[in-house]
Amino acid sequence: MTTYQPKHAARPPAPHRLTARLAGATTLAVAAAGLAVAPAHAAYTPEVWDAVAQCESGGDWDINTGNGFYGGLQFWHPTWKSFGGQEYAGYAHQATKQEQIAIARRVLYTQGPGAWPVCSVVAGLTRDNGGADPNAQPGDGGEAPGEVTRYVSASNSANVRSGPGLGYSVVDSKPRGAQVTGTLSGGWLKIGDGQYISSVVLSTSPVDGQVIRYVKASTTANVRSGPGLGYSVVDSKPRGAQVTGTLSGGWLKIGDGRYMSSAILSSSPVDGGETPGEVTRYVSARYAANVRSGPSNGYGVVDTVPRGTQVTGTLTSSGWLKIGTNRYIGPSVLSSTPV
């Protein structure tokens, strides 16, 4: 990756006279270097931020070179925090382009174009065409806000909590590299009813080494304790389920001691997968199905449900049916039709 030297610090504003001197000096420097200086625009023009980003970071909105500046507009982290950036992501490079622009517009309102002393001149950035606004939000005057896609960047897995805060209980987890979609608010991504992930452990781009696959087996696919058919079955995934992991030797490792054969996986979504939301299933176990306190066989048994019983709940990403608080039934003992 090309290493870009940031051309600003986006720090708290300097005294007005010093800012003006810096801006003037920058203009002379740019002219002396033979760089084109773009004309100013009267109305808000979102595209001007693309020009600033091209100058600051080569247009890479996800850039993090370890130099203390982050994202397409090369935010200094304390500035990102002080202008409310952590409402969207822990660091600027973890936020979307529109979220970075929203924070930049707040900075522009307070600090003016001088926050980007070189690149504002090159791009022709002004308070007007940059949409300076102390309360700017993603999509104002540009793309409409809505669902966003993120990838789990935590070292192992990210907790899914029942509410938008660390004080809420953990109801599920997502493995490193997993793709999640939802709406952002207050630094938390809502991926479903009562399901939130902190944006601090999410990235806007896929995580290195991780791939996404979909189960294409006719009904379910076995999850084994090791990369081979000789290993024991420890879980299963229903047809259409999305799984994330690392590939090696024809097996996808989706967690510690959890492997799936690539022969029953597809790189594109498979018809027949479940859609998130409430579903009805029937217990197909020979006698009864265990109800566990969490969505895997590693959790304790808290109840049993006899064969043929109709159960209703929501499906987790791993295929387990959540029928109540801390009450889950595995996909291998459920049927979509009466038994």
N, C-alpha and C positions, 0 to 999 in steps of 0.2 A: 504493500500500500504506500502511496506517496505520502511523505510527511509534510504537512503544511504548517508553516510558522504563522500563528495568529497575528493579525494586524491591529488588534485592540484588546483591551482587558475588560471592558464593560464593567468597570468598577464604579463605586459611588462618584458622582460628578465632581470635577475639579472646579475651582472658582471660575466665574464667568470669563474674566479677562484671560486666564490661562487657557481655557477651552478655546476661546476665539483665536489666540495666538497659535495654538496647536493646529486648529483647522486651517488657518491661513498658511502656516508652514507646510502643511500637508498638501494644500492646493499647489503651492510652488513646486514641491517635490514631485508631485504627480506630473505636472506640466513639464518639468525638467527631464523627467524620465521618458517623455514622449507617450504617456498613456492617455487614452481617450477619456474625456470627462463627459459623462452622460448628462443631458439637460434635465432640469427639474420639472416635475409635473404638479399640476394644481390639485387634482383629485387623487383619492387613494387608489393606488395601483399595486395590487398584491405582487405582481411580477417583479417589482423592484427588489423584493427580498431574495428572489432567485439570483439576481445580479450581485447582491451583497454576499450571498452564500458562495457563489462561484469565486468571488475574490477572496473570501475568508478561508474557505475550506475545499475549494475545487468542486463545490456543489454537493458535498457528501454530508447529508443530514444526520447520519449515524456515526460520524467520525469521533474517535477517542484515541488519540495518539499518546496519551500519558503525559502531555505537557501542561496539564492544569486547565485547559480550555476544551469545551465540549460542544458537539453538534455543529450543524451547518453554519451557524452564525457565531461560533466560537465564544460561548458564554463562559465567563469566569464563574465558578460554582457558587460563591457567596452572592453574586448578583442574581443568578438563577433562583436561589432560595428567597432572597429579599423581595423579589418581584412576583413571588407566588408560583414559581415553576414547579415546586413539589406537589402542587395540586394535580399535576399531570404525570410527573415522573421524578425519580430521585435525582437524576442528572439529565442535562439537556439532550444528550445524544440518545437517551432512552425514550424521549418523547417524539411524537409525530412532527412532521414538517409544520402542520398548521398550529400545533401547540407551541412550537419554538417561535413561530412568527407572532403568535399572540403575546408571548412574554417580551419579544423584541419590541413590539408596539408600545408596551408599557414602559420599557426602558427608554424608547425614543421620546415618549411624552416628557419624561423627567430629565433625561440627559441630552436629548437632541441627537442629531446625526453624528456629533463628535464622539459618541460612544464607539463608533467605528471610524476612526479618524482618516484612514486611508481608503477603505472600501466604500464608505458613504460617498466620497468624492468620485471614485471610479464609477459607482453605480448610479450616481445622481440622486441619492437618497435625501429626502426632505421630510419635515414633520407632516406635510400635507400628503405627498404621494406614498409615504410609509404608513399612513393611517395612525398617527400618534394618538394613543387612547389609554388612560390610566386603568381602564376596566376592560381592555380588549379580551375577547374570548375566541377560541378556535372557530374558524369558519366565518367570522364577521367580515362580510364583504368578499369572502372567498368561498371555499368549499363548505358545504353544510355539515355541522357536527352530527355524529351518529355512532354507529358501531365501529370499533377499531379491532385490529388483529395484533396480538402480541405473542411472544415466545418466552417460555420460562428460562431465565438465565441463572437461576440459583444453582449452586454446585451440585446438588443431588436432586432435591425436589422443593416445590413451593407449597406452603400451606394454603388451603382454601378455607376461609373463615365464614361464619354465619352472618357477619356484618362488616362494615368498612372501618375496622380498627383492630389493633392487636389485642384488645380486651375481649374480643368475641371468640367463641370456641372454634376449634378446628373441626371441620366437617368432612374434609377430603384433602387430597394432595395431588399435585401435578408433577410429573417427572421433568427433569431438565430437558429443554428442547421442545416441550409440548406446545402446540399451537392453541391459543385460547382467543375467543372473540367475545366482546361485550362492550359496555359503555363505561367511560371513565368519569370519575367525580371524586374530588378531594384526595387524589393520589391512590385511589383504589379502582380496580377493574371489576365491574359486576358482570359475572358470566352466567348468572341464573338467579332464580329466587333464593335468597339466603346463601349465595355463593359469591365470595369476594376474594380477590388476590391483590396484594400490595404491588403497586407499580415499580417499587424499588427492585423487585426480583423478576422484572419483565423487560424484554428487549423488543425493539421495533423490527428487528431482522432475525432470521433463523440463527440458532446457536451452532457454532462450529462442531462438526462431527456427528450431529444429530440428523436423523431422517424421519419422515412421517410416512407411515404405511397404513393400509386399510385391510381388514380381514376379508378375504374372498372365499373362505370355506363355505360350504353350503349351509351349515347351521352354526357351529362354533369351532374355534381353533384352540388347541391345547397350549397352555403355557407350561413349560418344563423347567426343572431346577438347573438344567445345564444345556449346552449347545449340542444336543444329539437325541435321537429317538430312544436311546437307552436310559435317559434320565426320567425321573418320576414326574407325573403331571401334578402341578401345584395350583393351577387355576385354569380358567378358560375365558375366551373373548367371543362375543357373538358376531355373526356376519355383519360387516359394515362398520365395526368398531374401529376407531382411529387409535393407533398406537405409535409411540415415539421412542426411538432408541438408537443404538449404534450397530451397524452391520459388520459381521466378520464370519467368514467360512460358511455362508448360507444361513446364518442365524441372526435374528435381531434381539439384542439384549435390551430389555425394557426396564430393567431394575436388577438389584442384587439377587442372584439366584432365580431370575425370571427371563426365559428365552422363548422365542417363537420362530418356527421354521419359515424362511422366506418363500418357501414353495406355496404357502397358503396366504401370502400377503400381496397386496397390489400397491403400486405407487400412486394410484388415483382412486377417488371415492368409489365405493361399490354400492350398487342398488340393493336395497333390502336393509340398510342400516337404520337404526332407530333415530327418530327425531326427538331432541330434548323436549321434555314436557311430561305430563302425567300419562301413564300407560297402565293397562290391565294385563296381568299374567295369571297362570294357573300352575300350582305346584305339581311337578312331574316326577318328583323323587319317589322311590319305591314305596317308602312308608311315610316319611316326613322330611321336611327341609329345615335345616338349621337357620335360625335368625341370628346374625352376628352383630356385634357392637360397631363394626366398621366394614368398609367395602373390600375385604379380602379374607382368605382363610386364616390369616394370622391373628385375626381378632377373636375374642371370646364369644362363645355361644350364650345368648341371653334368652332364647325362646325357640320353640319349634312350631312348624305349621304342617298339618297333615296333608297327604297326597290329595290332589283334586281341589284344594282350597283356592278360591279366587283372591288375588292380592292386587292392590293398586298403589302406585307410587311413581317416583321419578328415577330415571336411569342415570347412573354416573357415567363418566367417560370410560370407566373400566368395565361397564356392562352390568354392574350390580344394581339391584333394584332397592331404592331407599323407600321403605314403607312407613317410616316414622323417625323420630329423633333417636339416633344411635341404633337403628334397626335396619339391617340390610340382608338381602337374600341373593345368593350367587346365581349367575345366569345358567349354569349347568343343570340346575334343578327346577327350571321354570320353562313353561311352554306358552306360546302366544295363543293357543287354542285350548278349549276345555279338555280335561283328561278323563 
